[in-house]
Amino acid sequence: MVDPLPPGVTLAHNPWLWPGRSSAIGRLGPGWYLPEDVQGTLVRGAADGAIARLDVTPNSSGTLRLRLRRPDLACGGRLQVVCNEVLHDCLLLAGTDWQELCLQVTADQLGSLNITLLRAEPEVAAPRWDWDLRHVLCEVSEISFQSSDTPKYVAPRSVTVLITTFNRQDILGHTLDALSRQTCREFDVVVVNDGSTDDTWELLQSWKADRFASLRLTILTQPNTGQGLARNHGLAHAHGDLVLFIGDDTIPEPDFIEQHLRCHADAGMPCAVVGYTDWDRSAMHVTPFLAYVNEGGHQFGYRYMKDGSDVPYTCCYTSNLSVPRAVLGEEPFDPSFRTYGWEDIELGYRLSRRGLRLIYHRAARVHHRHPMSLRDFYARQIKVGAAIGSIYALHPQLEHDPLMPPQHRPRWWRGFLALCIPPLLPLFDLLDRLSLRMPERVYRIVLSAGFWAGRDRATSAGSGA
């Protein structure tokens, strides 16, 4: 079952499916092997009976294209493709690398193309000289659908930059200054003051009055509700083709907006783009621990992301993320998230289930000016652990997703972390402030201790999953 999208979302029809990419999540059924790189392309092997689904315009007729090959090029054979209960008998040629099958199909009333790949003839056992014991019917790199009413993709041309802010008057002005110096000028900025108790409102009014000619700025204010609901509020005033989310403490480089627009144009289809967020090394001391969390997955996971490639929903970082306005709908962020963390990942998961690509574009860079210590980040992990129950409550299937933190850990392990790590935090913090690098295993244990402390507190209070 596909998770529902936010009200007003128009991403119901996505006629592209790359089985080897992360955007295939939710549209592949049983019968597929893990992704693998074949000649520089991520593909999946399909077993007999492999199932896939495309979401297109209801009742539309057109051409279904499958790009595939037999893993043993010396062996051809017949393949059956069933689409919405209509059987198509196809021939795979021996000695051919990649082959494209073109089939005439019709979507059902819901706009679904339900596809099953079947073996048309008995499998002939062939001697193998390796340890690959899989029964691969074919390898599939792409499945797509095209009809006469398929709308032509038009790349976004205008941008609304959306910022939510809470008590960050000291850095927010620097972020706005950087936006006023962008090489691209087809954009406006919406700032939502999320119940700040400092002089943020006065700063914004003064900034707009003094520099109204350098930046088209809309200022909104509301009681403090958290980032997700504040973004929903701001989206009601976002009129650009593209919405570009950044933090109030992330300072963009001069070509930042230009790079996001360029990546969307190059993609040739609706997608989301996540850029690179580094610490602002010119304005803060980046300790070994901070360098680790920015790359190793606890704040951002850039060491695992390949520039220009699709990345999974867990990389939906709203510190540097652009999404077509039409895709987001009216209130895309779930209102159940009221504390720090997970509201952007939850949105990314729902959009990925509908096939929206999330592309990593490293050249779209911002600098994160948020000085933190190891102990500060430990406290942040407590909030992250406490909030994760909300996403598990919405999507219980994520409890078993290897991309997500595990739902449970042995009680003895959690007890060990709670007993041993807090007394050692001052020592670890001091070593880090002195720029003495510790093994990454130590960092992972400290972060895990904070996460599980928050998870256990939320569970004890009755708010966990």
N, C-alpha and C positions, 0 to 999 in steps of 0.2 A: 504493500500500500504506500502511495506517495504522500509525504507530509504536506498538509495544506500550506499555501503561500499566504502572505499578508493580504488584506483586502485591497483590491485595486491593482494587484500585480498583473502584468501582461505577459510574463514569461511562461505562458502555458504551452507555447508551441516552439519546440527546439528540434529542428530536423537534422541535427548532427550528433553522432555518437562515435567517440573513439574509445574502444573497449580498454585500451591500455592506459588511458589517462584518468586522473582523479575525478574528472567531471562525469565519468560513467557511473559513479556511485548512485545506487538506487534505480538504475535502469537496466542492470544486468541481473538476470535470474540465475538459477542453478546451471551448472555445466561449463563453467569457465575456470581456467587455470590462472595462476598469478601473472601479473604483467611481466614482460621481459623485453629487453632491447634486441631488436632484430634489424641489423643494418642501419642503426641510428634512429629507428622508429619504435616507440613503445606499442606493443601489441599484446594480445592475449590468445592463448590457445583455446579452442572450443572443442569440447567433447561432444559425442553423439547426444543430441537432445538439448544443447545449449540454448538458453532463452534470453532475448533482449527486447527492449521496448523503446519506441520513439513516440514523442508527443508532437502532433502536428495539427493543422486545421481540421476540425471535425468534417467527416464525409468527403475530404479532398482526395482526388485521384492524381497519381503522378508516378514518377520513377523512383524505385528503391534501388540504391547502389550499395553493393558490398565489395570492399576491397580485401581480398584474401589470397591465401596460397596454401598449398599442401606443404607440410614441413619436409617431406621427402620429395624433392623435385623430380626424381626419376619415376615417380608413381603418380599417374593421374587418377581419375575416377569420377563417379557421379555423386552429386550432392543434392539433397532436397532442402528447399527453403519453404517453410510454411509461414505465411503472413495472413493473419486474421482468418485462419482456417482454410485458406486457399493454397494448394500445393503447387510449387514450381520445381520442375526437374532441371538440374543444371549440370554442366560438364566442366570439370576442372582438368585443364590440359597438363600433360606431363612435360617437364622441361621448362615450364613457364614460372618465372619468379612470382611477381604479384599479378593478379588477374582481377578484373572488375566485372561483376555480375550486375546486369541491369534488368529489373523486373517491374512490370506494371502492377501497381497495387492500389487499394482504396482504404482509407482510414475509416474506423468505425464512428459511431455517433459521438463518442467522447474525444475523438481525435487521436486514438491510440493505434499504433502499428505494432502488433504483437508478433514477434519473429521467433521462429524455432529452426535450428539447424539440425538436419538429420542425415545419417548415413544411408545412401540409397542402395548399397550393395554390401554383402558380407565382408567384414574386414579380413584381409589376407595377412596372416602373421609373417613378418619379415625378420630375419636375424638382425639383432642390434648389437653394437659393439661399445655401448656406453651404459650408464646406469639410469637412463631416462625411461621409466616404466609407465609413463603417461600414455593414454590412448587419445591422441590429438587428431580430431577430424580435420581441422584446418586452423590456420592462424589468421586472425582478423585484425586489420589495422583501422578500418573505418566503415561505418554504416551511415548512410545519409538518404534524405528524401527530398525530391524537388518536384514541384508542380507549377502550373501556370499562374496560380494565385499566391505563390511564395513571395512575400515582399522583398524587394531589393534592399540590401543593407545600406544604410546611410550613416557614415561615421559621425560621431558627435562633434559639434563645432563650438558650443558654448558650455561654460562650466559654472556651477555654483559651489563655492568652497564652504563647507559647513563645519563650524567650530562650536563645541559646547565648552563652557568654562565655569569653574568654581574656585574662587579665592586664588586666582593666579595673576593678579594685576601686575606683579613685578616682571612677568615674562610675556604676557599677552601682547603688550605693545611691540615687543621685538618680532613676534610672529606676524602681526599686521604690517609692520615696516617691511618685512621680507616679502610679503604678498604684494605690496605696492610697487616692488621693483621687479616684478615678473616680466619675462620677455614676451609672453602671451598676454593680450589685453582683453580677450573675449571672456571675461569672467566677472562674477560678483561674489561677495562674501556675506554669509549670514552667521552672526554670532548669537548664541543663546546663553544668556547669563542665568545659570542654574542655581539661583538662590544664594549668590555670593554674599558674604557678610563683611567683606573688605570694601575697598573703593573701586571695584571693577566697573560698576555702572557709571560712575563719574569719569573713569578713564576712557570708557568707550564713547561717552558723549563728547568729551573733550577731543578725542582723537578724530571723531567724525566731523566736528565743527572746524578743526584746524586743517584737515587734509581731505576734505570732501571731494576735491578734484582728482586725487590720486588713487582713490579706491571706492567702488560702489559698495557701500556697507549698509546692511540691515541689522539693527540691534533689537533683540527680543529679550524679555526677562520673564521669569517664572519662579514659583517656590521650588526648593530643592527636591528633585525626584530621582536623580541619577541620570547617567549619560544616555541610556536607551530612550527614555521618554523625552528627554531634552532634544535628542536628534529627531524624534518623531515630530516634535513641535517645530523645529527648524525646517523640516522637509516641506511643511505646508507653505513655506515662503521661498522654496527653491525652484527656480524656473529655468535653469540651464539644462541642456541636453544631458549633461553629465553631473553627478553629485560627487564631489571630492571631499572625503572626510579626513580631517587632520586633528591633532590635539592642540590644546591651547598652549602647550609647551614644546611644540615641534616646529622648528624654524626651517622653511623650505629654501632650497637653492633657487637661483634666478630662473632656471629653465624647468622648474618642477612641473608646472601646469602644462607646459609645452610637451614634456616627455609623456605625461599621462595621455594627452590627446593623440600623440603620435602612436603610442602602443595600441590604443583602441582602433585607430585607422588601419594599422598594419594587421590587426587580427581579422578584419573582414567580416565580423559577426558580433552580435552583442556579447559582452563579456565583462568581467570585473578585473581590475588591475591593482595589484598590491606593489608598492614601491619599497625602497630600502630606508629604514629608520636607524640611524646611528646615533650614538651619544654625541652631544655637542662638545667635542674634545677641546675646542678653543676656549670654552667658558667654564669647564668643570673638570675635576680630577677623575679620570676613568680608571678605577682599580681593576686588578685582575678578575675579581668576582663580577663586577659590572660588565666587563668585556665578555665574560663567559655567558651570562644570562641573556645578553643581547644576541648571541649567535646560537646557543645550545638548546633552545626550545622552551625555556621557562618564562622568558618574556617574548622573544622572537626566535625563530628557528632557521635563520638564514644559512647556516652551514649545511643544511639539508635541502636547500632550494636552489634550483638551477635557473640561471638568468634566461628569460624568454620561454620558459616551460610552464605547463600547468602545474599548480600546486593544490594540495587538498584544502578542504574547508577550514581546517585548524589554522590556516595561514590568513584568515580573513581579519587582518589587523586594521582597525579603524583609525590608527594613528597616521595612516598613509594608504588610503584605499579609494578608488574611484569606481562607481557603478552607474550605468545608465539610469536616468531619472524614471523612465517608464517601467523599468524592472522593479524598482523599489516599492511602488504603490504608495498608499497614504500613510500607513503606520507600520513599517516593516519590523521595528524592534519590539519584541514581546514585552508587555507591561509587567510580567511577573519578575523581571530582573530589576531590583531596586538598589542593590549594593554593587560593589566593584566586581567586574569580570563576567565573561561568558556570553553577554548579550550579542556581541559581534560574531562570536563563533557559532552561536545558535542560528543567527540569520544566515551565515555562510553555509551551514549544514542544509537548511531548507532550500536555499537557492541551488546548491550543488545537486540536491536530489532531483531538481528539475533540469539539470544539465548545464547550468551556467558555468562557463569556464572561468577560472581564477588564474590569471597569468602574472608571473613575477617579472617585474621590470626594474632592474637594479638602478638604472640611470635616473629614475624618479626618486630623488633623495630629499630627506629632511633630517634635521639635527635635533635630537631630543635633549632639551636642557632641563633636566630634572635630577639634581644631585641627590644621591641616595647612598646609604651605607648598607653593609651586609645585614645589620640588624633591622634596618628599615624594610629591606626586601623580605626578610623573614616574616615581619608583621604583615606585609602585603600578601604573602603566601597563605597566611591564616585566613584572610578575606577570600582568596581564591578558592581555598578548600571549603569554606563555609557556603560559598555561592554555587558550587558545582551541582548541588542537589537539585537546583531549579532546572538545569538542562536535562538531567537524568529523568526528572519527573515529566518533562515534556516529551522526551524521546528515550524511553526505556531501552531501546535497541542499542543505544550508544554505550551502555554498560559493557558490552562485549566488543566494542570497536577498538582495534589496536592503536588507533590514532589518539584515543582519549586516555586519561589517567584511569587506572584500575578502580573499580567500584569498591573493592575490599582489600584489606591487607590483614595478615595474621595479627591477632590481638597482642601476642608477645612482641612483635616487631613494632607496633605502634607504642606499646608501653616502653620499650627500650628507647625509642626516639624521644618520647615525652620526658623520660628520666634523665637521659644523658646529654641531649643537645642544648636545651636552654642554659644550663650552667656554663657551657663552653662557648656560648655566643660572644661574650665580651672578648675572649681570646681570639676567636676567629675574626672578629671585627677589627681588632687591633692589628693583626697580621695583614689583613687586607688593606687597611689604611696605610700601612707601611709598604704597600705594593709587593708584598711577599706572596708569590703565587703558591697556592695549595693544589693538591691533586683534584681533578674534576670530580672524583668520587666523593670527596669531602663536600664540595658544593652541592652535589646531588642529594646527599644525605641531609644536609642542613635544610635545603628547600623541601625535601620530602617531609621532614619533621614539621615544618610550618604548615604545609598543606594538610597533613593528617590531623594536626592539632585543630585546625579550623573545621575539617570534616567531622571530627568527633564531637566538637562543640555543637555544631549545627544538628547533628543526629540526636544528641542528648536533649537539645531544646525542642525536638520534634519538628524541625524545619528541613531535615535532610530527607534524602530519598528513602 
